[in-house]
Amino acid sequence: MLERNLDGEELLTARLSLRRPVPDDIDAIFAVHSDPATCLHNPSDALAGRAEAVALFQRWDDHWRRFGHGYWVVRRRGSDRTLGFCGTKVMDLGGTSVLNLFYRFAAFSWGQGVAGEAATAVVEWMTGRVPDLPVIARVRPANIASQRVAVRAGLVRADHLDTDGEDGLDWIFARNLPG
Ligand SMILES: CC(C)(COP(=O)(O)OP(=O)(O)OC[C@H]1O[C@@H](n2cnc3c(N)ncnc32)[C@H](O)[C@@H]1OP(=O)(O)O)[C@@H](O)C(=O)NCCC(=O)NCCS
């Protein structure tokens, strides 16, 4: 079940709460992105120092200010321990504006269905909010868990869109492609 509060900046699922990041989340952003395990398939996303986490938070916040949506902080409902981050970013893919689905969770939370539940909520919310834009996920071929999360969120493999990313070939999964 998906609920939305009045300002649209908190999503509630059966187990999870998703809300817009605030500056107090910078330490958690750094913790999740400085663990080599969480960036194994996407080393270009790894953060080397807290200043990089500050800059990353600012880019996330700028996106929220500009578009009214973006990446979310994911916690269990009623808990103040951050599990990770999930959301979408407006980007260009081959000349088309798309919503790029992102998820990265602390290793202690893996294997409990958290990413699938969060990504499903985000895609459902975004489909209602921005129905005209396709949602895509760019996933490294060896990142099986991430591919499963994309599929769980309703995306399907779109191999004609595969593209070179910062860390090598990205397989594309998509939903709501035009035509
Ligand atoms: C990818 C990631 C988000 C998955 O998080 P998670 O909470 O463990 O995922 P879930 O428990 O919701 O599992 C989702 C699906 O993946 C499968 N899965 C989870 N871990 C897996 C693994 N190591 N190998 C194969 N499948 C796996 C689950 O069985 C489930 O499959 P189902 O939908 O068919 O039931 C997490 O491992 C992560 O943060 N990794 C680092 C960041 C990253 O790679 N992000 C994606 C970049 S494209």
The ligand as an SDF file (V2000), in Angstrom:
LIG
                    3D

 48 50  0  0  0  0  0  0  0  0999 V2000
   20.9290   -3.9650   -5.4650 C   0  0  0  0  0  0  0  0  0  0  0  0
   20.3660   -3.7210   -4.0640 C   0  0  0  0  0  0  0  0  0  0  0  0
   19.6820   -2.3780   -4.0540 C   0  0  0  0  0  0  0  0  0  0  0  0
   19.3600   -4.8360   -3.7390 C   0  0  0  0  0  0  0  0  0  0  0  0
   18.8290   -4.5370   -2.4510 O   0  0  0  0  0  0  0  0  0  0  0  0
   18.0110   -5.6270   -1.5950 P   0  0  0  0  0  0  0  0  0  0  0  0
   17.2250   -4.8870   -0.5620 O   0  0  0  0  0  0  0  0  0  0  0  0
   18.9380   -6.6900   -1.1460 O   0  0  0  0  0  0  0  0  0  0  0  0
   17.0260   -6.2230   -2.7010 O   0  0  0  0  0  0  0  0  0  0  0  0
   15.6990   -7.0500   -2.3950 P   0  0  0  0  0  0  0  0  0  0  0  0
   15.8690   -7.8040   -1.1060 O   0  0  0  0  0  0  0  0  0  0  0  0
   14.5270   -6.1420   -2.5550 O   0  0  0  0  0  0  0  0  0  0  0  0
   15.7230   -8.1260   -3.5660 O   0  0  0  0  0  0  0  0  0  0  0  0
   15.1940   -7.8040   -4.8350 C   0  0  0  0  0  0  0  0  0  0  0  0
   15.3750   -9.0180   -5.7230 C   0  0  0  0  0  0  0  0  0  0  0  0
   16.7780   -9.2720   -5.9390 O   0  0  0  0  0  0  0  0  0  0  0  0
   17.1100  -10.5730   -5.5390 C   0  0  0  0  0  0  0  0  0  0  0  0
   18.4310  -10.5140   -4.9580 N   0  0  0  0  0  0  0  0  0  0  0  0
   18.8130   -9.8220   -3.8690 C   0  0  0  0  0  0  0  0  0  0  0  0
   20.1350   -9.9870   -3.6730 N   0  0  0  0  0  0  0  0  0  0  0  0
   20.5740  -10.8070   -4.6590 C   0  0  0  0  0  0  0  0  0  0  0  0
   21.8290  -11.3350   -5.0080 C   0  0  0  0  0  0  0  0  0  0  0  0
   22.9180  -11.0520   -4.3090 N   0  0  0  0  0  0  0  0  0  0  0  0
   21.9210  -12.1350   -6.1070 N   0  0  0  0  0  0  0  0  0  0  0  0
   20.8320  -12.4150   -6.8450 C   0  0  0  0  0  0  0  0  0  0  0  0
   19.5880  -11.9190   -6.5780 N   0  0  0  0  0  0  0  0  0  0  0  0
   19.4790  -11.1490   -5.4890 C   0  0  0  0  0  0  0  0  0  0  0  0
   16.0450  -10.9570   -4.5390 C   0  0  0  0  0  0  0  0  0  0  0  0
   15.8920  -12.3600   -4.4340 O   0  0  0  0  0  0  0  0  0  0  0  0
   14.8320  -10.3000   -5.1360 C   0  0  0  0  0  0  0  0  0  0  0  0
   14.3810  -11.0740   -6.2340 O   0  0  0  0  0  0  0  0  0  0  0  0
   12.8130  -11.2270   -6.5730 P   0  0  0  0  0  0  0  0  0  0  0  0
   12.3020   -9.8200   -6.8450 O   0  0  0  0  0  0  0  0  0  0  0  0
   12.8240  -12.0940   -7.7640 O   0  0  0  0  0  0  0  0  0  0  0  0
   12.1870  -11.8100   -5.3510 O   0  0  0  0  0  0  0  0  0  0  0  0
   21.4970   -3.7570   -3.0000 C   0  0  0  0  0  0  0  0  0  0  0  0
   22.2160   -4.9560   -3.1330 O   0  0  0  0  0  0  0  0  0  0  0  0
   22.4460   -2.5880   -3.1200 C   0  0  0  0  0  0  0  0  0  0  0  0
   22.2110   -1.5170   -2.5700 O   0  0  0  0  0  0  0  0  0  0  0  0
   23.5650   -2.8170   -3.8420 N   0  0  0  0  0  0  0  0  0  0  0  0
   24.5740   -1.7750   -4.0000 C   0  0  0  0  0  0  0  0  0  0  0  0
   24.1060   -0.6130   -4.8560 C   0  0  0  0  0  0  0  0  0  0  0  0
   23.6920   -1.0210   -6.2430 C   0  0  0  0  0  0  0  0  0  0  0  0
   24.2710   -1.9210   -6.8560 O   0  0  0  0  0  0  0  0  0  0  0  0
   22.6760   -0.3190   -6.7260 N   0  0  0  0  0  0  0  0  0  0  0  0
   22.1740   -0.5210   -8.0620 C   0  0  0  0  0  0  0  0  0  0  0  0
   23.0080    0.2050   -9.0430 C   0  0  0  0  0  0  0  0  0  0  0  0
   22.3610   -0.0490  -10.7150 S   0  0  0  0  0  0  0  0  0  0  0  0
  1  2  1  0
  2  3  1  0
  2  4  1  0
  2 36  1  0
  4  5  1  0
  5  6  1  0
  6  7  2  0
  6  8  1  0
  6  9  1  0
  9 10  1  0
 10 11  2  0
 10 12  1  0
 10 13  1  0
 13 14  1  0
 14 15  1  0
 15 16  1  0
 15 30  1  0
 16 17  1  0
 17 18  1  0
 17 28  1  0
 18 19  1  0
 18 27  1  0
 19 20  2  0
 20 21  1  0
 21 22  1  0
 21 27  2  0
 22 23  1  0
 22 24  2  0
 24 25  1  0
 25 26  2  0
 26 27  1  0
 28 29  1  0
 28 30  1  0
 30 31  1  0
 31 32  1  0
 32 33  2  0
 32 34  1  0
 32 35  1  0
 36 37  1  0
 36 38  1  0
 38 39  2  0
 38 40  1  0
 40 41  1  0
 41 42  1  0
 42 43  1  0
 43 44  2  0
 43 45  1  0
 45 46  1  0
 46 47  1  0
 47 48  1  0
M  END
$$$$
